Amino acid sequence: MRVLQTGYDSPATGECSAMLNNTGKSKLASKRRSENHEVRLLVVILFPCFFLVETCKRLLHVGERRQNSCFEEAKRSTYSVIPYTMMQ
């Protein structure tokens, strides 16, 4: 015997599983957009700070001489810190 699936979770309430799934997907998409916005904001704030620190290190000869540019070092530092700031 085959059961016909209508898309409704229960006939009594009339809730459609397709509608529930779309709502869940839109909430997930909204959360993802929010997190992407937060990451971009962190990059905009942190990158200039790390770039300034790296430039000062180069000018004051602090630490060993690195092969990468100040821009590359600041970018590497920024993207290595962001995962720790996004942990919940």
C-alpha positions in Angstrom: 0.0 0.0 0.0 1.4 3.4 -1.0 0.9 6.5 1.1 0.1 9.7 -0.8 2.2 12.6 0.5 0.4 15.9 0.2 3.0 18.2 1.7 1.0 18.8 4.8 2.4 17.9 8.2 -1.0 17.3 9.7 -4.5 17.6 8.2 -5.8 19.1 11.5 -3.5 22.1 11.5 -3.0 22.5 7.8 0.6 23.5 8.2 2.5 23.0 5.0 6.0 21.5 5.3 7.2 23.4 2.3 6.3 26.7 3.9 8.1 25.8 7.1 11.2 24.8 5.1 11.2 28.1 3.2 10.9 30.1 6.5 13.8 28.1 7.9 15.9 28.7 4.8 15.2 32.5 4.8 16.2 32.7 8.5 19.4 30.9 7.7 20.1 33.2 4.7 19.4 36.2 6.9 21.8 35.0 9.6 24.5 34.3 7.0 24.1 37.8 5.5 24.4 39.2 9.0 27.5 37.2 9.7 29.0 38.3 6.3 28.3 41.9 7.2 30.0 41.5 10.6 33.1 39.9 9.0 33.4 42.7 6.5 33.0 45.3 9.3 35.8 43.5 11.3 38.1 43.5 8.3 37.5 47.2 7.7 38.3 48.0 11.4 41.1 45.5 12.0 43.1 45.8 8.8 44.2 49.4 9.2 45.2 48.7 12.8 47.4 45.7 11.8 48.8 47.7 8.9 49.8 50.5 11.2 51.4 48.1 13.6 53.3 46.3 10.9 54.5 49.6 9.4 55.7 50.8 12.8 57.5 47.4 13.3 59.3 47.9 10.0 60.3 51.5 10.7 61.5 50.7 14.2 63.2 47.4 13.1 61.4 45.4 15.7 61.7 41.6 15.3 63.2 39.8 12.4 63.0 41.0 8.8 60.1 39.4 7.0 59.9 38.6 3.3 56.3 39.7 2.9 55.1 43.2 2.5 53.4 45.2 5.2 50.1 44.8 3.3 50.4 41.0 3.2 51.4 40.8 6.9 48.5 43.0 7.9 46.1 40.9 5.8 47.4 37.6 7.3 47.1 39.0 10.8 43.6 40.3 10.2 42.3 37.0 8.8 43.9 35.0 11.5 42.2 37.0 14.3 38.7 37.1 12.8 37.7 33.4 13.5 38.4 34.0 17.2 36.2 37.1 17.2 33.3 35.2 15.5 33.3 32.3 18.0 30.2 32.1 20.2 
